[in-house]
Amino acid sequence: MFYAIPLENRPSWRNPPWVTVLLIVLNMVVFWGPQRAEERAEERAARFYAASSLPALELPAFVDWLAKTGSPHADRARRLLARQAVEPLLDGLQHEPRFLKLLHNGAVVTPDHPQHAQWQQDRAQYEQMLPPPFTRRWAQDYGADAAFKPWTWLTAAFLHGSTAHLLGNMLFLFLFGFSVELALGRGTYLAFYLLGAVGAALLAGWAYAGKGSIGLGASGAVSALMGMYAVLYRLRRIRFFYQLFFYFNYVTAPALILLPAWIANELLLHLLGGQGIAYMAHLGGLLTGAALMAAAMHLRRARPVELPAPVLPPAPDPFELHSAAARKLAAEMRFDAACAEWRAAAHHRPDDADALRAWFNLARLQPAGDDFHRAAQHIFRLQRQDPATLELQHASYLTYLNQARPGARLSPGDMARLARRFTRARQFEDAQRLCQALARTAPDHPALADTLTVCANGLLQAGRPAQAQQWLPHLLRVAPNEMVTRTLQQQAPPPASPG
């Protein structure tokens, strides 16, 4: 299923699209007025029917009749009867005029039936409760023996089958209608809207002739507006929101390119055998609307109206979305899923200390898990050097060193970085242990010289010359020309004289 909704234009209330508003109001009045009253009356009649003797007398005969006449609905009707689903069977019965004719002629419940009198009484009361037909009277009839009623080509466009059907059509009517109305003018717009409904009905009547269903809804006329919109803006690049099955996104494209996309979509869905939706009515509307707008523009009766672009809300911040999801999952004690969300949040903001702390603290519940090691590495690689960051790195290092299973995974680069940072934070014992590990495991690492220089210099400035002297042999090897090396050489005690 393919939808495309224009986002570029918005209505100008200095010149309101009154015809579009009027059409929306009229559709709503018809649906929530006579259609809803008819529906409520039918529901009351159906409740009486279900409680009467009629289901037992009529519905089995109706199911048998469907089977004998080769109806494609026979199997489903048999399953409904087995479940005693009265309402859908009654709806099907009421829409089968041939069976109703047999029923009224006494060919179903015959006069010699022992319950014939009861059936006559209940049937008469049920039919008395039925409201005068409204929806079927004004809808387009696709029945094989349907009477020719051309006025339904228009009236069907103001009827709807459900609230969702109505609201969906009204949304698209508003989104496309106001731009087309301002371009055409109110009179031409109304005429084209009604002609679009007629064009949609004609193609649907040809495609669905003899199907036995009815056609109703504004979607054919709205499709005509979509065709008009595409031709109206032609090669102008318009920003659209689109949905293709389960994928949706925004795209900026020439408006006219959507016309073949819409046409192909309706043809494909029709060929796939879509049930309950008159795709050929949509196609008829698209073609009619496109032809009408092309004629209007050729006669210079229409021109695109430049309207200010809407101010779209900023796209949601992925970091905030993942962070909120992580907190929610953690509150629900779904820790693995929460870790995954914190990992995703860190991907979007790898320098956010609060997110990394939350990820690390949650991941430590599984010290052998990959998340614990990855969260620690992200914290160790933070670039800021403020006291809060240094404190977070040192505390995380101690926790990681004690809890990581089967052991800590510290790369030489991480060891060098942490040793320098711990020296600045005056955590000399941990800094020296990291320097020893780096010198032992990676004696040729390019950061070793700088790391030992920083550590030794920090010890000297902190008044710990004896500890600094321990690094002199290493410094003589990797950084012999550094100032701290020469200082330590000068401060080194003279070698003891022999004997």
C-alpha positions in Angstrom: 0.0 0.0 0.0 1.4 3.4 -1.0 0.5 6.8 0.4 2.0 10.2 -0.3 0.9 13.3 1.6 2.1 16.8 0.6 3.8 18.8 3.4 4.9 21.9 1.5 1.7 24.0 1.6 -0.7 25.1 4.2 -4.1 26.9 3.8 -4.2 30.7 3.8 -7.0 31.8 6.1 -6.9 35.2 4.5 -8.6 33.4 1.6 -10.1 30.3 3.3 -10.9 27.2 1.3 -14.6 27.3 2.1 -15.8 24.8 -0.4 -13.3 22.2 1.0 -14.6 22.9 4.5 -18.2 22.7 3.3 -17.6 19.3 1.6 -16.0 18.0 4.8 -19.0 19.2 6.9 -21.5 17.8 4.5 -19.8 14.4 4.5 -19.8 14.4 8.3 -23.4 15.5 8.6 -24.6 12.7 6.3 -22.6 10.1 8.1 -23.4 11.1 11.7 -27.0 12.0 10.7 -29.1 9.7 8.6 -26.5 7.0 8.2 -25.9 6.7 11.9 -29.6 6.8 12.6 -30.1 4.0 10.1 -27.3 2.0 11.7 -28.8 2.3 15.2 -32.2 1.2 14.0 -30.6 -1.8 12.2 -28.8 -2.8 15.4 -32.1 -2.8 17.4 -33.7 -4.9 14.7 -30.8 -7.3 14.6 -31.0 -7.7 18.4 -34.7 -8.6 18.1 -33.9 -11.0 15.2 -31.2 -12.8 17.2 -33.7 -13.3 20.2 -36.6 -14.4 18.0 -37.4 -17.7 16.3 -36.0 -16.4 12.9 -32.4 -17.5 13.1 -33.3 -21.2 13.6 -35.9 -21.0 10.8 -34.1 -18.9 8.2 -30.3 -19.1 8.6 -29.8 -22.8 7.9 -31.9 -22.5 4.8 -30.0 -19.4 3.7 -26.6 -21.3 4.1 -28.0 -24.2 2.1 -29.3 -21.8 -0.6 -25.8 -20.3 -0.9 -24.2 -23.7 -1.4 -26.8 -24.7 -4.0 -26.4 -21.5 -6.0 -22.6 -21.8 -6.0 -22.0 -18.6 -4.0 -18.3 -17.9 -3.1 -19.6 -17.0 0.4 -21.0 -20.5 1.0 -18.0 -21.9 2.9 -17.7 -18.9 5.2 -21.5 -18.8 5.8 -21.3 -22.5 6.9 -18.5 -21.7 9.4 -20.5 -18.7 10.7 -23.5 -20.9 11.2 -21.5 -23.5 13.1 -20.4 -20.8 15.4 -24.0 -19.4 15.6 -22.7 -16.0 14.4 -26.1 -14.5 13.7 -25.2 -10.9 12.9 -22.9 -11.5 9.9 -25.3 -14.1 8.5 -28.2 -11.8 8.9 -26.3 -9.0 7.1 -25.6 -11.4 4.2 -29.2 -12.5 4.1 -30.5 -9.0 4.0 -28.2 -8.2 1.0 -29.4 -11.3 -1.1 -32.5 -10.1 -2.9 -33.1 -13.4 -4.6 -33.2 -15.3 -1.3 -35.4 -12.6 0.3 -37.8 -13.0 -2.6 -38.1 -16.7 -1.9 -38.5 -16.0 1.8 -41.3 -13.5 1.3 -43.1 -15.9 -1.2 -43.3 -18.7 1.4 -40.8 -20.9 -0.3 -38.4 -21.1 2.6 -40.6 -21.5 5.6 -43.7 -23.1 4.0 -47.2 -22.8 5.3 -47.2 -26.4 6.4 -44.2 -25.8 8.6 -45.2 -26.3 12.3 -43.7 -22.9 13.2 -45.0 -21.0 10.2 -47.4 -18.8 12.3 -44.6 -17.9 14.7 -42.2 -17.2 11.8 -44.8 -14.9 10.2 -45.3 -12.9 13.4 -41.6 -12.5 14.1 -40.7 -11.8 10.5 -43.4 -9.1 10.3 -42.2 -7.5 13.5 -38.5 -7.6 12.4 -39.3 -5.9 9.1 -41.4 -3.3 10.8 -38.4 -2.4 13.0 -36.1 -2.0 9.9 -35.5 1.6 9.0 -36.3 2.9 5.5 -33.2 2.2 3.4 -30.9 5.1 3.2 -27.3 4.0 2.5 -28.1 1.3 -0.1 -30.7 3.7 -1.7 -28.1 6.4 -2.4 -25.0 4.1 -2.8 -23.8 2.8 -6.2 -25.1 -0.7 -6.8 -22.8 -3.2 -8.5 -25.5 -5.9 -8.5 -26.1 -7.9 -11.7 -29.8 -6.8 -11.8 -29.2 -3.3 -10.4 -31.5 -0.6 -11.7 -29.9 2.3 -13.7 -29.5 5.1 -11.1 -27.0 7.6 -12.5 -27.6 10.1 -9.6 -25.8 7.6 -7.3 -22.6 8.4 -9.1 -22.7 11.6 -7.1 -24.6 10.7 -3.9 -22.3 7.7 -3.2 -19.4 10.1 -2.8 -21.1 11.5 0.4 -21.7 8.1 2.1 -19.2 6.2 4.2 -19.0 2.7 5.7 -17.4 3.5 9.1 -15.9 6.3 11.1 -12.3 5.4 10.1 -13.4 5.4 6.4 -14.9 8.9 6.8 -12.0 10.4 8.8 -9.4 9.0 6.4 -11.1 10.4 3.4 -11.7 13.8 5.1 -8.0 14.1 6.0 -6.9 13.6 2.4 -9.7 15.9 1.2 -8.4 18.7 3.3 -4.7 18.0 2.5 -5.2 18.1 -1.2 -8.4 20.1 -1.5 -7.3 23.5 -0.2 -4.4 23.8 -2.6 -6.6 22.8 -5.6 -9.4 25.1 -4.5 -7.2 28.1 -4.3 -5.7 27.4 -7.7 -9.0 26.8 -9.5 -11.4 29.1 -7.7 -14.4 27.9 -5.7 -16.9 27.3 -8.5 -14.5 25.4 -10.8 -13.1 23.5 -7.9 -16.6 22.3 -6.8 -17.5 21.3 -10.4 -14.2 19.4 -10.8 -14.7 17.6 -7.5 -18.1 16.4 -8.5 -16.9 15.4 -12.0 -14.1 13.5 -10.3 -16.7 11.6 -8.3 -18.6 10.8 -11.5 -15.4 9.6 -13.3 -14.5 7.4 -10.3 -18.0 5.9 -10.2 -18.1 5.2 -14.0 -14.8 3.2 -13.9 -15.8 1.4 -10.7 -19.2 0.6 -12.2 -17.6 -1.0 -15.2 -15.0 -2.9 -13.2 -17.3 -4.2 -10.5 -20.5 -4.8 -12.5 -22.3 -7.9 -11.3 -20.2 -8.2 -8.2 -23.3 -7.8 -6.0 -21.7 -5.2 -3.6 -22.2 -1.5 -3.3 -19.8 1.5 -3.8 -19.7 4.4 -1.4 -17.2 6.9 -0.1 -15.4 10.1 -1.1 -12.2 8.4 -2.0 -12.9 8.5 -5.7 -13.4 12.2 -5.6 -10.5 12.7 -3.3 -8.3 10.7 -5.7 -9.4 13.1 -8.4 -8.0 15.9 -6.2 -4.8 14.0 -6.0 -4.6 13.8 -9.8 -5.4 17.5 -10.1 -2.7 18.3 -7.5 0.0 16.3 -9.4 -0.8 18.0 -12.7 -1.1 21.4 -11.0 2.4 21.4 -9.6 3.9 19.2 -12.3 7.7 19.4 -12.1 7.8 21.6 -9.0 9.6 19.8 -6.2 7.2 19.2 -3.3 8.1 17.7 0.0 5.9 14.6 0.7 5.5 12.1 3.5 5.1 8.6 2.0 4.3 5.1 3.3 5.1 2.0 1.3 3.7 -1.0 3.2 5.6 -0.8 6.6 8.2 1.7 5.5 7.7 5.5 5.7 9.8 8.5 5.2 10.0 12.0 3.7 11.0 12.7 0.1 11.2 15.8 -2.0 10.2 15.1 -5.6 8.4 16.6 -8.6 4.7 16.5 -7.9 3.9 14.9 -11.3 6.1 11.9 -10.6 3.5 10.8 -8.0 0.7 10.4 -10.6 2.1 7.3 -12.2 3.1 6.0 -8.8 -0.5 6.4 -7.5 -1.9 4.8 -10.7 0.5 1.8 -10.5 -0.4 1.4 -6.8 -4.2 1.2 -7.5 -3.7 -1.2 -10.4 -1.5 -3.4 -8.5 -3.8 -3.6 -5.5 -6.8 -4.3 -7.8 -4.9 -7.1 -9.5 -3.9 -8.6 -6.2 -7.6 -8.9 -5.4 -8.0 -6.3 -2.7 -11.2 -6.9 -0.8 -13.6 -4.2 0.5 -11.8 -1.3 -1.3 -12.8 0.0 -4.7 -9.4 0.5 -6.2 -10.8 1.1 -9.6 -12.8 4.0 -8.2 -9.5 5.5 -7.0 -8.0 4.9 -10.4 -11.0 6.5 -12.2 -10.7 9.5 -9.9 -7.0 9.9 -10.5 -7.4 9.8 -14.3 -10.4 12.1 -14.3 -8.8 14.7 -12.0 -5.5 14.7 -14.0 -7.4 15.2 -17.3 -9.6 18.0 -15.8 -6.6 19.9 -14.4 -4.6 19.5 -17.7 -7.6 21.0 -19.6 -7.9 23.8 -17.1 -4.2 24.7 -17.3 -4.3 24.5 -21.1 -7.2 27.0 -21.0 -5.3 29.1 -18.4 -8.1 28.5 -15.9 -5.7 27.3 -13.1 -2.3 28.2 -11.8 -0.4 27.0 -8.7 -0.7 29.2 -5.7 2.5 30.0 -3.8 1.8 29.3 -0.1 4.3 29.7 2.7 5.9 26.4 3.7 4.9 25.1 7.1 7.3 25.1 10.0 7.8 21.5 10.6 8.7 20.2 14.1 12.3 19.2 14.5 12.9 15.5 14.0 13.1 13.6 17.3 16.6 13.3 18.8 17.6 9.6 18.5 19.7 9.9 21.7 16.7 11.1 23.7 14.5 8.4 22.2 17.0 5.6 23.1 17.7 7.1 26.6 14.0 7.3 27.4 13.5 3.7 26.2 16.5 2.5 28.3 15.1 4.1 31.5 11.6 2.6 30.9 13.1 -0.8 30.3 15.3 -0.6 33.3 12.3 0.3 35.5 10.6 -2.8 34.1 13.7 -4.8 35.0 14.3 -5.8 31.4 18.0 -5.2 31.8 19.3 -6.8 28.5 17.0 -4.7 26.4 17.9 -1.6 28.5 21.6 -2.2 27.9 20.9 -2.4 24.2 19.1 1.0 24.3 22.0 2.6 26.3 24.4 1.2 23.8 22.4 2.8 21.0 22.3 6.1 22.9 26.1 6.1 23.3 26.5 5.5 19.6 24.7 8.8 19.0 26.5 10.7 21.8 29.7 8.9 22.7 30.9 11.8 24.9 27.7 11.9 27.1 29.1 10.9 30.5 25.7 10.4 32.1 24.6 8.0 29.4 27.9 6.1 29.7 27.6 5.9 33.5 24.1 4.5 33.2 25.1 1.9 30.6 28.2 0.9 32.7 26.2 0.5 35.9 23.6 -1.6 34.2 26.1 -3.7 32.3 28.0 -4.6 35.5 25.2 -6.8 36.5 26.7 -9.2 33.9 30.4 -8.7 34.3 31.3 -11.3 31.7 29.0 -9.7 29.1 30.3 -7.7 26.2 28.3 -4.6 27.2 30.3 -4.3 30.4 33.6 -4.2 28.6 32.3 -1.9 25.8 30.8 0.6 28.3 34.1 0.7 30.3 36.1 1.3 27.1 33.7 4.2 26.1 34.2 5.8 29.6 38.0 5.3 29.4 38.1 7.1 26.1 36.2 10.3 27.1 38.3 13.3 26.1 37.2 15.9 28.6 39.7 16.5 31.5 37.4 18.2 34.0 37.5 16.8 37.6 34.1 15.1 37.2 35.2 13.2 34.1 38.5 12.1 35.8 36.6 11.0 38.8 34.2 8.9 36.7 37.0 7.3 34.8 38.9 6.4 38.0 35.9 5.0 39.8 34.8 3.0 36.7 38.4 1.7 36.3 38.4 0.3 39.9 35.0 -1.3 39.4 36.0 -2.7 36.1 39.3 -4.1 37.3 37.6 -5.9 40.2 34.5 -7.2 38.5 35.3 -7.9 34.8 35.2 -11.5 33.9 37.3 -13.4 33.0 39.5 -10.3 33.3 39.9 -6.7 32.2 40.3 -6.0 28.5 42.6 -3.0 28.5 44.4 -2.1 25.3 47.9 -0.5 25.5 46.3 2.8 24.3 43.7 2.7 27.1 46.4 1.9 29.7 48.5 4.8 28.5 45.5 7.2 28.4 44.3 6.2 31.9 47.8 6.4 33.4 48.3 10.0 32.2 44.8 11.0 33.4 45.2 9.3 36.8 48.5 11.1 37.3 46.7 14.4 36.7 44.0 13.3 39.2 46.8 12.5 41.7 45.9 8.8 41.7 49.5 7.9 41.6 49.3 4.2 42.7 46.9 3.3 40.0 48.8 5.4 37.4 52.0 3.6 38.3 50.4 0.2 38.1 49.1 1.0 34.6 52.6 2.3 33.6 54.2 -1.0 34.8 51.6 -3.0 32.9 52.2 -0.9 29.7 56.0 -1.2 30.0 55.8 -4.9 30.5 53.2 -5.8 27.8 53.9 -3.1 25.2 57.5 -1.9 25.6 57.6 -0.5 22.1 54.2 1.3 22.2 54.5 4.9 20.8 52.7 6.4 23.8 55.0 4.7 26.4 57.5 7.6 26.4 54.9 10.3 26.9 53.1 8.3 29.5 56.2 7.6 31.6 57.3 11.2 31.3 53.9 12.5 32.6 53.9 10.0 35.4 57.4 10.7 36.6 57.0 14.5 36.3 53.7 14.2 38.3 55.5 12.3 41.1 58.2 14.9 41.2 55.8 17.7 41.5 53.8 15.9 44.2 57.0 15.5 46.3 57.6 11.9 45.6 61.1 11.8 44.1 61.9 8.3 45.3 58.9 6.9 43.4 59.8 9.0 40.4 63.4 7.6 40.5 62.0 4.1 39.9 61.1 5.1 36.3 64.6 6.4 35.4 65.8 3.2 33.8 62.8 3.1 31.5 63.0 6.8 30.7 66.7 6.4 29.8 65.6 3.9 27.2 62.5 5.5 25.7 62.9 9.3 26.5 66.6 10.0 27.2 66.4 13.6 26.2 63.3 14.7 28.1 63.7 17.3 30.9 62.3 15.0 33.5 64.9 12.3 32.6 67.8 14.7 33.0 66.3 16.0 36.3 66.1 12.5 37.7 69.7 11.7 36.5 70.9 14.8 38.4 69.0 13.8 41.5 70.0 10.2 41.4 72.3 9.2 44.3 75.9 8.5 43.3 76.8 4.9 42.9 78.4 3.4 46.0 82.2 3.3 46.0 83.7 -0.2 46.0 85.2 -1.7 49.2 
